[in-house]
Amino acid sequence: MPWFGTCTIGTKEARLYFLSRVASLDKRSSADERSPIKAEKDVVRRLALLARSRVPAGDRAGAAVAVAAGVLGLREVAGAKTVLAFASFGPEIPTDPLLARLLDEGRAVLLPYVEGDRLIAAAISSLDDLIPGYRGIREPALRERASTADVVIVPGVAFDERGGRLGYGGGFYDRFLETIDPSVPIVGICFDAQIVTSVPREGHDRDVTVVVTERRVLRPGG
């Protein structure tokens, strides 16, 4: 089955898009060639973003509530005192319902902010503590670094059932996750439309422990 098998975009449309991308890549000069894996990531990324854009606006709030409930029901989160999450941006799955519930439960909540080409975590005590930051993404106003978390919740453009994660291509979360202890669970959240059959992987990519959508919880090998 192709990697786009579970994507909401039709197979014919995906194949045509893939062939057009391959053709465009073939036309590039040798100095501008990308690795096959990066080219495949680019195709998957574009298709997943298209699938996400097709989620009806009226379904987004309900999906956010369902994802929040799913995350809070995870064993990895149930006993976590400190949760490192993120503030959603644009058409991402909204995270405000999840953040609000974590804060209401008395959890310590950390969110990332951009410093150079790195993500740094800082604590918030309220959603009012957030200000527009890098590219308009909300970040903690107070930049007191926090170094530890019991669980990390991350965004993604696409995920697969094996725990593969595909980001936006800037490498911010790749570099950030390299600093997270391997024993700390990583939870990916997204709309179900962003689940694909297989995310292309490179050596530096770190899989997530579990993926939560508005419809299901996906555990590698589960």
C-alpha positions as CSV (number, residue, x, y, z in Angstrom):
1,M,0.0,0.0,0.0
2,P,1.4,3.5,-0.8
3,W,2.2,5.9,2.0
4,F,-0.8,8.0,1.1
5,G,-3.2,5.1,1.5
6,T,-5.0,6.4,4.6
7,C,-4.9,10.1,3.6
8,T,-8.2,11.7,2.8
9,I,-6.9,12.7,-0.6
10,G,-7.8,10.3,-3.4
11,T,-5.3,7.8,-4.6
12,K,-5.5,9.0,-8.2
13,E,-4.9,12.6,-7.1
14,A,-2.0,11.6,-4.9
15,R,-0.3,9.6,-7.7
16,L,-0.7,12.4,-10.2
17,Y,0.7,14.8,-7.7
18,F,3.6,12.5,-6.9
19,L,4.5,12.1,-10.6
20,S,4.4,15.8,-11.1
21,R,6.7,16.3,-8.2
22,V,9.1,13.7,-9.5
23,A,9.1,15.3,-12.9
24,S,9.8,18.7,-11.4
25,L,12.7,17.3,-9.3
26,D,14.2,15.6,-12.4
27,K,14.5,19.0,-14.0
28,R,16.6,20.5,-11.2
29,S,20.3,21.0,-11.7
30,S,22.6,18.5,-10.0
31,A,23.6,21.3,-7.6
32,D,20.0,21.7,-6.4
33,E,19.1,18.0,-6.2
34,R,17.5,16.8,-2.9
35,S,17.8,13.3,-1.4
36,P,15.0,10.9,-2.4
37,I,13.8,10.8,1.3
38,K,13.6,14.6,1.5
39,A,11.7,14.7,-1.8
40,E,9.3,12.1,-0.6
41,K,8.8,14.0,2.7
42,D,7.9,17.1,0.7
43,V,5.2,15.2,-1.2
44,V,3.7,13.7,2.0
45,R,3.9,17.0,3.7
46,R,2.0,18.8,0.9
47,L,-0.7,16.1,0.7
48,A,-1.1,16.1,4.5
49,L,-1.4,19.9,4.7
50,L,-4.0,19.7,1.9
51,A,-5.9,17.0,3.8
52,R,-5.8,19.2,7.0
53,S,-7.1,22.2,5.1
54,R,-10.1,20.2,4.1
55,V,-11.2,19.5,7.7
56,P,-14.5,21.5,8.0
57,A,-14.3,24.6,10.1
58,G,-17.3,23.4,12.1
59,D,-15.6,20.2,13.1
60,R,-12.4,21.7,14.5
61,A,-13.7,22.7,17.9
62,G,-15.3,19.3,18.6
63,A,-12.1,17.6,17.4
64,A,-10.0,19.7,19.8
65,V,-12.2,18.7,22.7
66,A,-12.0,15.0,21.7
67,V,-8.2,15.2,21.4
68,A,-7.9,16.8,24.8
69,A,-10.0,14.0,26.3
70,G,-7.9,11.4,24.5
71,V,-4.6,12.9,25.7
72,L,-5.7,13.2,29.3
73,G,-6.8,9.6,29.2
74,L,-3.4,8.3,28.3
75,R,-1.4,6.5,30.9
76,E,1.6,8.6,29.9
77,V,-0.2,11.7,30.9
78,A,-2.3,10.5,33.8
79,G,0.6,10.6,36.3
80,A,2.5,13.5,34.7
81,K,3.1,16.4,36.9
82,T,4.9,18.5,34.3
83,V,3.6,18.5,30.7
84,L,5.5,20.1,27.8
85,A,2.9,21.0,25.1
86,F,2.5,23.7,22.4
87,A,0.2,26.5,21.5
88,S,-1.6,25.7,18.2
89,F,-1.3,28.0,15.2
90,G,-3.5,28.5,12.2
91,P,-5.2,25.3,10.9
92,E,-3.5,23.0,13.4
93,I,-5.6,21.0,15.8
94,P,-6.6,23.6,18.5
95,T,-4.8,23.0,21.7
96,D,-6.4,25.6,24.0
97,P,-8.9,23.1,25.4
98,L,-6.1,20.7,26.3
99,L,-3.9,23.5,27.8
100,A,-6.8,24.8,29.8
101,R,-7.6,21.4,31.3
102,L,-4.0,20.7,32.2
103,L,-3.8,24.1,33.9
104,D,-7.1,23.5,35.7
105,E,-5.9,20.2,37.0
106,G,-2.9,21.9,38.6
107,R,-0.3,20.5,36.2
108,A,2.9,22.4,35.5
109,V,2.6,23.4,31.8
110,L,5.6,24.2,29.6
111,L,5.4,25.7,26.1
112,P,8.2,26.3,23.6
113,Y,9.5,29.5,22.3
114,V,12.0,30.1,19.4
115,E,15.5,31.3,20.2
116,G,17.6,31.4,17.1
117,D,17.1,28.0,15.4
118,R,16.1,26.3,18.6
119,L,13.0,25.7,20.7
120,I,13.3,26.5,24.4
121,A,10.7,25.5,27.0
122,A,9.2,27.9,29.6
123,A,6.3,27.6,32.0
124,I,3.0,29.3,31.8
125,S,0.3,29.7,34.5
126,S,-2.5,30.9,32.2
127,L,-3.3,31.1,28.5
128,D,-3.1,34.9,29.1
129,D,0.7,34.4,29.5
130,L,1.1,33.9,25.8
131,I,2.2,36.5,23.3
132,P,2.7,36.3,19.5
133,G,6.2,35.1,18.7
134,Y,8.0,33.5,15.8
135,R,5.8,33.8,12.7
136,G,2.9,34.8,14.9
137,I,2.9,31.5,16.9
138,R,2.0,32.1,20.5
139,E,4.8,31.7,23.0
140,P,5.3,32.3,26.7
141,A,5.9,35.9,27.5
142,L,8.2,35.0,30.4
143,R,11.3,33.3,29.1
144,E,12.5,31.4,32.2
145,R,13.9,28.2,30.9
146,A,12.5,24.9,32.1
147,S,14.6,21.8,31.7
148,T,12.4,18.8,32.6
149,A,9.0,17.4,31.7
150,D,7.3,14.1,32.4
151,V,5.7,13.9,29.0
152,V,6.0,16.0,25.7
153,I,3.1,16.7,23.4
154,V,4.1,17.7,19.8
155,P,2.4,18.9,16.7
156,G,3.0,17.3,13.3
157,V,2.0,17.7,9.6
158,A,1.6,13.9,9.4
159,F,1.9,10.8,11.6
160,D,1.7,7.1,10.9
161,E,0.6,4.1,12.9
162,R,4.3,3.2,13.6
163,G,4.9,6.5,15.4
164,G,6.5,8.3,12.5
165,R,6.2,12.0,12.6
166,L,6.6,14.6,9.8
167,G,7.1,18.2,10.7
168,Y,7.0,21.4,8.7
169,G,10.5,21.0,7.4
170,G,12.3,23.6,9.5
171,G,13.9,21.1,11.9
172,F,12.8,23.0,15.1
173,Y,11.2,19.9,16.7
174,D,13.9,17.5,15.3
175,R,16.5,19.5,17.2
176,F,14.3,20.0,20.2
177,L,13.5,16.3,20.6
178,E,17.2,15.5,20.5
179,T,17.4,17.2,23.8
180,I,14.6,15.2,25.4
181,D,15.6,12.1,27.4
182,P,14.7,8.9,25.5
183,S,12.7,7.7,28.5
184,V,10.3,10.7,28.3
185,P,7.1,9.7,26.3
186,I,6.3,11.8,23.2
187,V,2.7,12.3,22.3
188,G,1.7,13.4,18.8
189,I,-1.6,15.1,18.2
190,C,-3.4,15.9,14.9
191,F,-6.6,15.6,12.9
192,D,-7.3,12.1,11.8
193,A,-7.1,13.3,8.2
194,Q,-3.3,13.7,8.8
195,I,-2.7,10.1,9.5
196,V,-0.8,8.4,6.6
197,T,0.3,4.9,5.9
198,S,4.0,5.6,6.2
199,V,6.0,8.7,7.1
200,P,9.4,8.8,5.3
201,R,12.2,8.6,7.9
202,E,15.8,9.8,8.2
203,G,18.3,8.8,10.8
204,H,17.7,11.9,12.9
205,D,13.9,11.5,13.1
206,R,12.5,10.5,16.4
207,D,9.3,8.5,16.5
208,V,6.5,9.4,18.9
209,T,5.3,7.1,21.6
210,V,1.6,7.5,20.8
211,V,-0.6,9.5,18.4
212,V,-4.0,10.9,19.4
213,T,-6.6,12.1,16.9
214,E,-10.2,13.0,17.4
215,R,-11.1,9.5,16.4
216,R,-8.5,7.1,17.8
217,V,-5.4,6.5,19.8
218,L,-2.5,4.9,17.8
219,R,0.3,3.0,19.5
220,P,3.1,1.5,17.5
221,G,2.7,-2.3,17.7
222,G,-0.5,-1.8,19.7
